[in-house]
Amino acid sequence: MLTALVRWSLSYPRLLVFAGLLFLAYGGIKLADARFDVFPEFVPAQADVQTEAPGLTAEQVEQLVTRPIEQAVNGAAGVAMVRSESIQGLSVVNISFAEGADPFRARQVVSESLAEVAATLPAGVDAPKVAPLTSSTMDLLKVGFTSDRLSPAALRDTIQYVVRPRMLAVPGVARATLYGGVISRIEVRVDPRALAARGIGFADVIAAVKSATGVIGGGYIDTPQQRILIETRGQARGPADIAATQVANHAGTITRIGDIASVMAGPSPDIGGAIIMGKPGVLISMSSQYGANTLATTHAVERALAELEPALAARGVNVQHGLHRPANFIETALINIAWDLLIGALLIAIVLFLFMRDLRTVLISFISIPLSLVAAVTVLSGLGYTINTMTLGGLAVALGVIVDDAVIDVENIVRRLRGAAAGVPPVRTILLASIEVRAPVIYATLVVAAVLVPVLLLHGLQGAFFSPLAAAFILATMASLCVAIIVTPALSLLLLGKVELPPEPALLGRAKNAHAQWLRRVCERPRAAFAISGAAILAALIGLLLFGGELLPAFKEGHFVLAVSAQPGTSLRVMEDYGRNITRDLLAIPGVDTVEQQVGRAQGGEDNWGTERSEFHVELKAGLSGSEQDRIEANIHTVLDSYPGLNTEVLTFLGDRIGESLTGETAALAIGIYGADLDTLDRVAGEVAVVLKTIPGATDVQLKTPPSTPVVRVDLDLPKLAQFGLSATEALATVQTAYQGAATTQIYTDDRATDVAVTIPPELRGSPESVGRLLLRSSAGITVALGRVAHVYLAEGRTSIAHVGGRAQQTVTANPDPSQVARVTDAARQSIAAKVKLPPGVYLEFSGTAEGAVAARNDILANGAMAAAGVIALLVIAFGNGRSAALIMGAAPMALVGGVAAVALTGATLSLGALVGFVTLFGIAARNAILLVAHVEQLVSEEGRPWSLDTLLLATRERVTPILMTALVTALGLLPLAIGTGETGREIQGPMSIVILGGLISSTAMSLLVLPPLMWRYWRPQTTA
């Protein structure tokens, strides 16, 4: 088969070269159309269910809304985890599905379950809504709008009805959420005394408002020739029409709404706000659809926004771009990695020329790089992968193997052409030279691919991140193998067949001679070399156990997310005042470009916060280095620390999203406290937080849910209600109407829908004491103050109640440095176990990136054992004996020595990226060993040389050039990534490159200095007795 492929390649060399050029052009077109993103989709299929419950407290929302929804979806097919949070007026239930689940099918399952439970929810509670399906990173673009001319209500109206519909019309936009401004509504502010005087109740007013704003179709008339529709127009179109509507008619005396109420435009209840660059404004936060091309969608949104800007400017609206633009990170990361690959490619070309001294030979080896990479990218795109920092990292790591495939082939062809007898056709020499190295190269490539299988099979978040890297690496190496079999021989025939090749560089020849002399001495007395190698491997294994670990490093996105919260019950206005001051201080930090604050929550938004919680998005100026971003982060901490009484944490956006996908929390470390009694959970959580604050490195320690918030509690006295002819429902409805506002209906003007709400004047509900003075009217016409039929008093209530898997949960979080998460987690376990006594029925669960790192490490070890078995099987098949397999598997760990030394010298931690680097190193070392062993067997079995030390030295000498070239090519290809460790787009690949660079030194030493003595001492070729 191999011979036929190579012979076919040599029969049609020009055709194959032309086909290769066409494929490069095709790949370039496909690359332009590929989907680009920051990272792969790393969040499993999820569905967020939001249910508005106006007027209900957190406890009522939990009991009446959240629990029924949890019970309905818990039994749905494929559900892996259900988390929920109940706050005043809102229930949010997050359903996570099993890994690999189809997100569209999963949402259908949820929708079917919700259809059944919706009818059982209390009156006044909205139907549950499933939030739009978004990408893992969610955020697409945040844009702010301010105006010195328009009122907050007019600004909100403009953005909601002019800008938002245009943004949602852009393909790829899933959601456009608005924060800030004022949502207008028409308020019917009823005077309770006027109601009492005229013998009218709130229910009568609500019924009258509904009758004034109702829309009913008129039907149609059929004539002999046509059907004519009847269009009715009687709906109230503004406050004046509503005020003129009749409420009652007692003995000919008509009472209109305007007689007992003031009807006017007013603001809807505030649930959130926005501060844009220190000024009140409106923020539009856009999320991308699942699977959307982030770059293309961002550019489309920006074009649509540019079309609207002239009209917005004419209305006095200022647009603040780039408050958060994840595309910046994608563009910077892709450009950085592209430059790294380009610089690496140029360095590779220089190395190839220095070794081969011939531009034609360099071109043959070099052309395999774009062909293999384009082939890999084309297949990746076809399989649905995005082009992101992880797939590009896999391609960068594969560079060494790609070039090695070509180098082995070309170097062998060149060596055979130099030594070919006169009169032997070049085509035959090239054919034989290609075939003799191809079989061992195939096995070596399969071994490298098998070694990466444990990474490909990782589960969870770590699998979502690193599986694409492994897939890109494996596809690139397989593509490289195909190029080496089909294209390289054809190019060699065209470019080298009739050319006199230059001799081997003299310096390289002298180096080979010196190496052979040294190696002869070592082979004759190998014990010292074996002892040193064994000690180095043992030290490396011990070092691996001592390194600190982290799942993923901090990303240098040029953007920070600041979570800032005050005491429960803090008003929106107070948080906005904090926002103005904090924004001013943040903008004073050199390097900060824009700042926005979003307070509370938005209608239909993903956050379920009260007005005491807010989030700042701080965008940095372009082009800042990783160290400059670290300096700015330290300054941000200083600014936040200057505001005592606030709970704060500083995150990167991706760190925020990754933490949420692991634990449901944004923090790197989360300690969940579970039990039945909420008060007990609060007490234990407080003790855990106190202990956690004493652990060095545990920064930003806070309770997720502060225990209480002020509430006015109304305990109805049912016997007294009965004395006045009142029912509990009538009393509670009156309270809700007065203080929440009974949203009765809507009126429609053009494309706008305006809510109409019945309430009482603000001056009658401006203090807690006013609740007891609220007048109730029974259906029998009796009027009484609420305080006479109920106990009205100030108390403490809960701000939110969290569940995980139906269990009540309180959470304590912390944000250690990524490199310290594992150490802080271990210290927290020990300290909490020693200092916190858990009551019966209460238990703790630790989660976060440290747990993810342990899971990833266990995954790699478990899958690695299976991969090792596969590698051994391949080696036995390749060489026909177990001794060769044992020799290669025993020598390959030497590659770890340099990697461990590199980690130690650079002060790095053992991140998952570094672990992937070690796996890759093992594959490269095994590949070199396979090729050396195979070359010895070829010299003995095919060329008839006797098994002797001279034969071993000759085989090693002939492998020196490809081994050194592969090591240098791989090292120089990865050098830019290693130098840029910690910079944007290199956060994962940098540590991985450092490991591989260090390991290449020890791997090369193993191949040239340790493996030959091992072979001479313990191994014999298969054909040798």
Residue pairs with C-beta under 8 A, 6 or more apart in sequence:
2 435
2 438
2 439
2 442
2 485
3 431
3 435
5 485
5 486
6 431
6 434
6 435
6 438
6 485
6 486
6 489
7 431
8 486
9 16
9 485
9 486
9 487
9 489
9 490
10 427
10 430
10 431
10 489
10 490
10 493
12 490
13 489
13 490
13 491
13 493
13 494
14 490
14 494
16 486
16 487
16 490
17 487
17 490
17 491
17 494
20 367
20 371
20 487
23 371
23 374
23 375
24 370
24 371
24 374
26 378
27 374
27 375
27 377
27 378
28 374
30 377
30 378
30 381
31 374
31 377
31 381
31 387
33 381
34 377
34 381
34 386
34 387
35 291
35 292
35 293
35 296
35 381
35 386
35 387
36 293
36 294
36 295
36 296
36 330
36 334
36 386
36 387
36 388
37 135
37 137
37 293
37 294
37 295
37 330
37 386
37 387
37 388
38 137
38 294
38 326
38 329
38 330
38 333
38 388
38 389
38 654
39 136
39 137
39 388
39 389
39 390
39 465
39 654
40 136
40 385
40 386
40 388
40 390
40 391
40 464
40 465
40 467
40 468
41 135
41 136
41 290
41 291
41 386
41 464
42 136
42 461
42 464
42 465
42 658
42 661
43 136
43 464
43 657
43 661
44 80
44 96
44 97
44 98
44 99
44 100
44 101
44 661
45 96
45 97
45 101
45 102
45 103
45 106
45 107
46 94
46 95
46 96
46 97
46 103
46 106
47 94
47 95
47 97
47 106
47 107
47 110
47 130
47 131
48 92
48 93
48 94
48 95
48 130
48 131
48 606
49 69
49 73
49 91
49 92
49 93
49 94
49 95
49 110
49 114
49 128
49 129
49 130
49 131
50 90
50 91
50 92
50 128
50 129
50 131
50 604
50 608
51 65
51 66
51 69
51 90
51 91
51 92
51 93
51 121
51 125
51 126
51 127
51 128
51 129
52 89
52 90
52 125
52 126
53 60
53 61
53 64
53 65
53 89
53 90
53 91
53 122
53 124
53 125
53 126
54 89
54 124
54 125
54 126
54 736
54 740
54 743
55 89
55 124
55 736
55 739
55 740
56 64
56 65
56 88
56 89
56 122
56 125
57 88
57 711
57 797
57 798
58 86
58 87
58 88
58 797
58 798
58 799
58 800
58 801
59 86
59 797
59 798
59 801
61 86
61 87
61 88
61 89
61 90
61 91
61 801
62 86
62 91
62 801
62 803
64 121
64 122
64 125
65 86
65 91
65 121
65 122
65 125
66 84
66 86
66 91
66 93
66 801
66 803
68 117
68 120
68 121
69 84
69 91
69 93
69 114
69 117
69 128
70 82
70 84
70 93
70 803
70 806
71 117
71 806
72 113
72 114
72 116
72 117
73 79
73 82
73 93
73 95
73 110
73 113
73 114
74 82
74 806
75 113
76 95
76 109
76 110
76 112
76 113
77 109
78 97
78 98
78 101
78 105
78 106
78 109
79 95
79 96
79 97
79 98
79 109
80 96
80 97
80 98
80 99
81 95
81 96
81 804
81 805
82 93
82 94
82 95
82 96
82 803
82 804
82 805
82 806
83 93
83 94
83 96
83 664
83 802
83 803
83 804
83 805
84 91
84 92
84 93
84 94
84 802
84 803
85 91
85 92
85 608
85 800
85 801
85 802
85 803
86 92
86 800
86 801
86 802
86 803
87 608
87 609
87 610
87 799
87 800
88 610
88 799
89 271
90 601
90 608
91 128
92 608
93 128
94 664
95 106
95 110
97 103
97 106
99 459
99 460
99 463
103 133
103 290
104 133
107 130
107 133
110 130
111 130
114 128
114 130
117 128
118 127
118 128
121 127
121 128
124 736
129 604
131 175
131 604
131 606
132 174
132 175
132 287
132 289
133 174
133 289
133 290
134 174
134 175
134 287
134 288
134 289
134 290
135 174
135 287
135 288
135 289
135 290
135 291
135 292
135 294
136 464
136 657
136 661
137 288
137 294
137 326
137 653
137 654
137 657
138 287
138 288
138 606
138 657
139 285
139 286
139 287
139 288
139 324
139 326
139 653
140 172
140 173
140 286
140 287
140 288
140 294
140 297
140 298
140 301
140 326
141 286
141 298
141 301
141 302
141 324
141 325
141 326
141 327
142 283
142 284
142 285
142 286
142 323
142 324
142 325
142 596
142 617
143 283
143 284
143 286
143 305
143 319
143 320
143 321
143 323
144 274
144 276
144 277
144 281
144 282
144 283
144 284
144 319
144 320
144 323
144 596
145 155
145 158
145 159
145 163
145 276
145 281
145 282
145 283
145 284
145 312
145 317
145 318
145 319
145 320
146 155
146 276
146 277
146 279
146 280
146 281
146 282
146 317
146 318
146 320
147 154
147 155
147 281
147 315
147 316
147 317
147 318
148 316
148 318
149 315
149 316
150 158
150 315
150 316
150 317
151 182
152 180
152 181
152 182
152 280
153 181
153 182
153 183
153 184
153 265
153 267
155 181
155 281
155 282
155 317
156 178
156 180
156 181
156 182
156 183
156 184
156 282
157 184
157 752
158 312
158 315
158 317
159 178
159 181
159 282
159 284
159 317
160 178
161 751
161 752
162 308
162 311
162 312
163 284
163 305
163 308
163 312
164 176
164 178
164 284
166 304
166 305
166 307
166 308
167 173
167 176
167 284
167 286
167 301
167 304
167 305
168 175
168 176
169 304
170 297
170 300
170 301
170 304
171 292
171 297
171 300
172 288
172 289
172 292
172 293
172 296
172 297
172 300
173 286
173 287
173 288
173 289
173 292
173 297
173 301
174 287
174 288
174 289
174 290
174 292
175 286
175 287
175 604
175 606
176 284
176 285
176 286
176 287
177 284
177 285
177 286
177 287
177 602
177 603
177 604
177 605
177 606
178 282
178 283
178 284
178 285
178 602
178 603
179 272
179 273
179 274
179 282
179 283
179 285
179 598
179 599
179 602
179 605
180 272
180 273
180 274
180 275
180 276
180 280
180 281
180 282
180 283
180 598
181 274
181 281
181 282
182 267
182 268
183 267
183 268
183 603
184 265
184 266
184 267
184 268
184 754
185 265
185 266
185 267
185 268
185 741
185 743
185 754
185 755
185 756
185 757
186 238
186 239
186 242
186 263
186 264
186 265
186 266
186 747
186 754
186 755
186 756
186 757
187 263
187 264
187 265
187 266
187 741
187 756
187 757
187 758
187 759
188 205
188 209
188 242
188 257
188 261
188 262
188 263
188 756
188 757
188 758
188 759
189 261
189 262
189 263
189 264
189 266
189 759
189 760
189 761
189 762
190 202
190 205
190 260
190 261
190 737
190 758
190 759
190 760
191 260
191 261
191 262
191 760
191 761
192 738
192 760
192 764
192 774
192 775
193 775
194 259
194 260
194 261
195 201
195 202
195 205
195 260
195 775
195 777
196 775
196 777
196 783
198 248
198 250
198 255
198 259
198 260
199 248
199 250
199 781
200 247
200 248
200 255
200 260
200 777
201 777
201 778
201 779
202 733
202 734
202 737
202 742
202 758
202 777
203 730
203 733
204 247
204 248
205 247
205 257
205 260
205 261
205 758
206 737
206 742
206 744
206 758
208 245
208 246
208 247
208 257
209 242
209 245
209 257
209 744
209 745
209 756
209 758
210 744
210 745
211 245
212 235
212 236
212 241
212 242
212 245
212 257
213 235
213 236
213 242
213 744
213 745
213 746
213 747
213 756
214 235
214 745
215 232
215 235
215 748
216 232
217 230
217 232
218 229
218 230
218 231
218 232
219 229
219 230
220 227
220 228
220 229
220 230
221 227
221 228
221 230
222 228
235 747
235 748
236 242
236 245
236 747
237 747
237 749
238 747
239 263
239 264
239 265
240 263
242 257
242 263
242 756
243 256
243 257
243 258
243 261
243 263
244 256
244 257
244 258
245 256
245 257
246 254
246 255
246 256
246 257
247 255
247 256
247 257
247 259
247 260
248 254
248 255
249 255
257 263
261 758
262 761
268 755
268 757
269 740
269 741
270 572
270 600
270 611
271 600
271 601
271 602
271 603
271 611
272 572
272 598
272 599
272 600
272 601
272 602
272 605
272 609
272 611
273 280
273 572
273 575
273 576
273 598
273 599
273 600
274 280
274 281
274 282
274 283
274 596
274 597
274 598
274 599
275 281
275 576
275 579
275 580
275 583
275 596
275 597
275 599
276 282
276 283
276 320
276 323
276 596
277 320
277 583
277 587
277 594
277 595
277 596
278 580
278 583
278 584
278 587
278 595
280 576
281 320
283 323
283 596
283 598
285 598
285 602
285 605
286 301
287 606
288 294
288 297
289 297
293 386
294 326
294 327
294 330
295 327
295 330
295 331
298 325
298 326
298 327
299 327
302 321
305 319
305 321
309 319
312 319
320 594
320 596
322 328
322 593
322 594
322 619
323 594
323 596
323 617
323 619
324 559
324 596
324 617
324 619
324 653
325 619
326 557
326 559
326 653
328 557
328 558
328 559
328 622
329 555
329 557
329 558
329 559
329 654
329 984
329 985
330 388
332 558
332 622
332 984
332 985
333 389
333 984
333 985
333 986
334 387
334 389
334 392
334 985
335 985
336 980
336 983
336 984
336 985
336 986
337 389
337 392
337 393
337 396
337 977
337 985
337 986
337 989
338 392
339 976
340 396
340 976
340 977
340 980
340 986
341 392
341 395
341 396
341 399
341 973
343 976
344 396
344 399
344 972
344 973
344 974
344 975
344 976
344 977
345 366
345 369
345 399
345 973
347 972
347 973
347 975
348 366
348 369
348 399
348 403
348 969
348 972
348 973
349 362
349 366
351 965
351 968
351 969
351 972
352 361
352 362
352 365
352 366
352 403
352 407
352 965
352 969
353 359
353 362
354 505
355 505
355 508
355 961
355 964
355 965
356 362
356 365
356 410
356 411
356 414
357 502
357 505
358 414
358 501
358 502
360 495
360 496
360 499
361 410
361 414
361 495
361 496
361 501
363 491
363 495
364 406
364 410
364 488
364 491
364 492
364 495
364 496
365 403
365 406
365 407
365 410
366 403
366 406
367 406
367 487
367 491
368 402
368 403
368 405
368 406
368 480
368 483
368 484
368 487
368 488
369 399
369 402
369 403
371 479
371 483
371 487
372 398
372 402
372 405
372 476
372 477
372 479
372 480
372 483
373 395
373 402
373 476
373 479
375 475
375 476
375 479
375 482
375 483
376 395
376 398
376 472
376 475
376 476
376 479
377 387
377 391
377 395
379 475
379 479
380 387
380 391
380 468
380 471
380 472
380 475
381 387
383 471
385 391
385 468
385 471
385 472
386 468
388 468
389 985
389 988
389 989
390 465
390 466
390 468
390 469
390 472
390 988
391 468
391 469
391 471
391 472
392 472
392 989
393 469
393 472
393 977
393 988
393 989
393 992
394 468
394 469
394 470
394 471
394 472
394 473
394 476
395 472
395 473
395 476
396 973
396 974
396 977
396 989
396 993
397 469
397 473
397 917
397 920
397 974
397 989
397 992
397 993
397 996
398 472
398 473
398 476
398 477
398 480
399 969
399 970
399 973
399 974
400 924
400 966
400 967
400 969
400 970
400 971
400 973
400 974
401 445
401 448
401 476
401 477
401 480
401 924
401 927
401 970
402 476
402 477
402 480
403 965
403 966
403 969
403 970
403 973
404 927
404 962
404 965
404 966
404 969
404 970
405 441
405 445
405 477
405 480
405 481
405 483
405 484
405 488
406 480
406 483
406 484
406 488
407 962
407 965
407 966
407 969
408 437
408 441
408 484
408 931
408 962
409 433
409 434
409 437
409 438
409 441
409 484
409 488
409 489
409 492
410 488
410 492
411 961
411 962
411 965
412 433
412 434
412 436
412 437
413 429
413 430
413 433
413 434
413 489
413 492
413 496
414 496
414 501
415 433
415 958
416 429
416 430
416 432
416 433
417 426
417 429
417 430
417 433
417 496
417 501
418 501
418 503
418 504
420 426
420 429
426 493
426 496
426 497
426 498
427 493
427 497
430 489
430 492
430 493
430 496
430 497
431 489
434 485
434 488
434 489
434 492
436 938
436 942
437 931
438 484
438 485
439 878
439 934
440 878
440 930
440 931
440 934
440 935
440 938
441 481
441 484
441 931
442 481
443 874
443 875
443 877
443 878
443 930
443 934
444 926
444 927
444 930
444 931
445 477
445 478
445 480
445 481
445 927
446 874
447 871
447 874
447 875
447 923
447 926
447 927
447 930
448 477
448 923
448 924
448 926
448 927
449 474
449 477
449 478
449 923
450 867
450 870
450 871
450 874
450 923
451 867
451 871
451 919
451 920
451 922
451 923
451 926
452 470
452 473
452 474
452 919
452 920
452 923
453 470
453 863
453 866
453 867
453 870
454 859
454 860
454 862
454 863
454 864
454 866
454 867
454 919
455 466
455 467
455 469
455 470
455 860
455 916
455 919
456 467
456 470
456 471
456 474
457 463
457 467
457 859
457 863
458 466
458 467
458 856
458 859
458 860
458 863
459 855
459 859
460 852
460 855
460 856
461 551
461 658
461 661
461 662
461 852
462 551
462 852
462 855
462 856
462 859
462 912
463 859
465 552
465 912
465 988
466 912
466 916
469 916
470 916
473 920
504 961
508 961
511 960
512 957
512 960
515 956
515 957
515 960
515 1008
516 953
516 956
516 957
518 1009
519 953
519 956
519 1008
519 1009
519 1012
519 1013
520 949
520 953
522 529
522 1009
522 1012
522 1013
523 949
523 952
523 953
523 1012
523 1013
523 1016
523 1017
524 949
526 1013
526 1014
526 1016
526 1017
529 1009
529 1010
529 1013
530 1010
530 1013
530 1014
530 1017
533 894
533 1006
533 1010
536 894
536 897
536 1002
537 893
537 894
537 896
537 897
539 897
539 900
540 893
540 896
540 897
540 899
540 900
540 901
541 893
541 896
543 900
543 903
543 904
544 896
544 900
544 910
547 903
547 904
547 909
547 910
548 819
548 820
548 822
548 823
548 909
548 910
549 822
549 850
549 853
549 854
549 857
549 909
549 910
549 911
550 818
550 819
550 821
550 822
550 849
550 850
550 853
550 909
550 910
550 911
550 912
551 818
551 821
551 849
551 850
551 852
551 853
551 856
551 911
551 912
552 658
552 818
552 849
552 911
552 912
552 913
552 987
552 988
553 818
553 819
553 911
553 913
553 982
553 987
553 988
553 991
554 652
554 655
554 817
554 818
554 987
555 652
555 654
555 655
555 984
555 987
556 626
556 629
556 652
556 982
556 983
556 984
556 987
557 652
557 653
557 654
557 984
558 619
558 620
558 621
558 622
558 624
558 629
558 984
559 617
559 618
559 619
559 620
559 652
559 653
560 616
560 617
560 618
560 620
560 632
560 633
560 636
560 650
560 651
560 652
560 653
561 615
561 616
561 617
561 618
561 650
561 651
561 652
561 653
561 656
561 666
562 582
562 615
562 616
562 617
562 618
562 636
562 640
562 648
562 649
562 650
562 651
563 613
563 614
563 615
563 647
563 648
563 649
563 651
563 666
564 578
564 582
564 597
564 613
564 614
564 615
564 616
564 640
564 646
564 647
564 648
565 612
565 613
565 614
565 646
565 647
565 648
566 574
566 575
566 578
566 612
566 645
566 646
566 647
567 612
567 645
567 706
568 610
568 612
568 706
568 708
568 709
568 710
568 799
569 610
569 612
569 709
569 710
569 799
570 611
570 612
571 611
572 599
572 600
572 611
575 599
575 600
575 611
575 612
575 613
575 614
576 597
576 599
578 614
578 643
578 646
579 597
579 599
579 614
579 616
581 643
582 597
582 616
582 639
582 640
582 643
583 595
583 596
583 597
583 616
585 639
585 642
586 592
586 595
586 616
586 618
586 636
586 639
587 595
589 632
589 635
589 636
589 639
590 632
591 620
591 621
591 624
591 628
591 629
591 631
591 632
592 618
592 619
592 620
592 621
592 632
593 619
593 620
593 621
593 622
594 618
594 619
595 616
595 617
595 618
595 619
596 616
596 617
597 614
597 615
597 616
598 607
598 614
598 615
598 617
599 611
599 613
599 614
600 609
600 610
600 611
600 613
600 614
601 607
601 608
601 609
601 610
607 615
608 800
610 709
610 799
610 800
612 709
612 799
617 653
618 636
620 629
620 632
624 632
625 983
626 982
626 983
626 984
627 982
633 650
636 650
637 650
640 646
640 648
640 650
641 648
647 702
648 700
649 666
649 667
649 700
649 702
649 813
649 815
650 700
650 815
651 659
651 666
651 667
651 815
655 666
655 668
656 666
658 849
659 665
659 666
659 667
659 668
659 670
659 848
659 849
660 666
662 847
662 848
662 849
662 851
662 852
663 670
663 847
663 848
664 670
664 804
665 704
665 811
665 813
665 847
665 848
666 813
667 700
667 813
667 814
667 815
667 848
668 814
668 815
668 816
668 818
668 821
668 848
668 849
668 850
669 698
669 813
669 814
669 815
669 816
669 821
669 824
669 825
669 828
669 846
669 848
669 849
669 850
670 811
670 812
670 813
670 846
670 847
670 848
671 688
671 692
671 811
671 812
671 813
671 828
671 832
671 844
671 845
671 846
671 847
672 804
672 809
672 810
672 811
672 844
672 845
672 846
672 847
673 681
673 684
673 685
673 688
673 809
673 810
673 811
673 812
673 842
673 843
673 844
674 681
674 804
674 807
674 808
674 809
674 842
674 843
674 844
674 845
675 681
675 684
675 807
675 808
675 839
675 841
675 842
675 843
676 808
676 841
677 841
678 798
678 801
678 808
678 810
680 839
680 842
681 808
681 809
681 810
681 842
682 707
682 810
684 810
684 836
684 838
684 839
684 842
685 703
685 810
685 811
685 812
686 703
686 707
687 835
687 836
688 812
688 832
688 836
688 844
689 701
689 702
689 703
689 812
691 828
691 831
691 832
691 835
691 836
692 698
692 701
692 812
692 814
692 828
692 831
692 832
693 701
694 831
695 824
695 827
695 828
695 831
696 824
696 827
697 816
697 817
697 820
697 823
697 824
698 814
698 816
698 824
698 828
699 814
699 815
699 816
699 817
700 813
700 814
700 815
701 812
701 813
701 814
702 812
702 813
703 810
703 811
703 812
704 802
704 810
704 811
704 812
704 813
705 798
705 799
705 800
705 801
705 802
705 810
705 811
706 799
707 796
707 798
708 796
708 797
708 798
708 799
709 796
709 797
709 798
709 799
710 794
710 795
710 796
710 797
711 794
711 795
711 796
711 797
712 768
712 771
712 792
712 793
712 794
712 795
713 791
713 792
713 793
713 794
713 795
713 797
714 735
714 771
714 786
714 790
714 791
714 792
715 790
715 791
715 792
716 728
716 731
716 732
716 789
716 790
717 789
717 790
717 791
718 728
720 788
720 789
720 790
721 727
721 728
721 731
721 789
723 789
724 776
724 778
724 782
724 784
724 788
724 789
725 778
725 779
725 780
725 782
726 776
726 778
726 782
726 784
726 789
730 776
730 778
730 779
731 776
731 786
731 789
731 790
733 742
734 774
734 776
734 777
734 786
735 771
735 774
735 786
736 742
737 758
737 759
737 760
738 759
738 760
738 764
738 765
738 774
739 759
739 765
739 771
740 759
741 757
741 758
741 759
742 757
742 758
742 759
743 755
743 756
743 757
744 756
744 757
744 758
745 755
745 756
746 753
746 754
746 755
746 756
747 753
747 754
747 756
748 754
759 765
760 774
764 770
764 773
764 774
765 771
768 794
771 786
771 787
771 792
772 785
772 786
772 787
772 790
772 792
773 785
773 786
773 787
774 785
774 786
775 783
775 784
775 785
775 786
776 783
776 784
776 785
776 786
776 789
777 783
778 784
786 792
801 808
802 808
802 809
802 810
802 811
803 809
814 824
814 828
816 823
816 824
818 849
818 909
818 911
819 909
821 848
821 849
821 850
821 853
822 850
822 853
822 854
824 850
825 846
825 848
825 850
825 851
826 850
828 846
829 846
832 844
838 844
853 911
853 912
856 912
856 915
857 915
860 915
860 919
864 919
868 889
871 889
871 926
872 885
872 889
875 884
875 885
875 888
875 889
875 930
876 882
876 884
876 885
878 884
878 930
878 934
879 885
879 933
879 934
879 937
879 1022
880 1022
881 1022
883 1018
883 1019
883 1020
884 933
884 1019
884 1022
887 929
887 933
887 1011
887 1014
887 1015
887 1018
887 1019
888 926
888 929
888 930
888 933
889 926
890 1014
891 925
891 929
891 1006
891 1010
891 1011
891 1014
892 922
892 925
892 926
892 929
892 1006
893 922
893 925
894 925
894 1002
894 1003
894 1005
894 1006
894 1010
895 921
895 922
895 924
895 925
895 999
895 1000
895 1002
895 1003
895 1006
896 918
896 921
896 922
896 999
896 1002
897 999
897 1002
898 997
898 998
898 999
898 1000
898 1001
898 1002
898 1003
899 914
899 917
899 918
899 921
899 995
899 996
899 998
899 999
899 1002
900 998
901 998
901 1002
902 908
902 994
902 995
902 997
902 998
902 999
903 909
903 910
903 914
903 991
903 994
903 995
903 998
905 998
906 981
906 994
908 914
908 981
908 991
908 994
909 991
911 988
911 991
912 988
913 988
913 989
913 990
913 991
913 992
914 991
914 992
914 994
914 995
916 992
917 991
917 992
917 993
917 994
917 995
917 996
917 999
918 995
918 999
920 992
920 996
921 995
921 996
921 999
921 1000
921 1003
924 966
924 970
924 996
924 999
924 1000
924 1003
925 999
925 1003
925 1006
925 1007
928 959
928 963
928 966
928 1003
928 1004
928 1006
928 1007
928 1011
929 1006
929 1007
929 1011
931 959
931 962
932 955
932 956
932 959
932 963
932 1007
932 1011
932 1012
932 1015
933 1015
933 1019
935 955
935 958
935 959
936 951
936 952
936 955
936 1015
936 1021
937 1021
937 1022
937 1023
939 945
939 951
939 954
939 955
940 946
940 947
940 951
940 1021
940 1023
940 1024
941 1021
941 1022
941 1023
945 951
945 954
947 1020
947 1021
947 1024
949 1016
952 1012
952 1015
952 1016
953 1012
956 1008
956 1012
959 1007
959 1008
960 1008
963 1004
963 1007
963 1008
964 1004
967 1000
967 1001
967 1003
967 1004
970 996
970 1000
971 997
971 1000
974 993
974 996
974 997
975 993
975 997
977 986
977 989
977 990
977 992
977 993
978 990
978 993
978 994
978 997
980 986
980 990
981 987
981 990
981 991
981 993
981 994
982 990
983 990
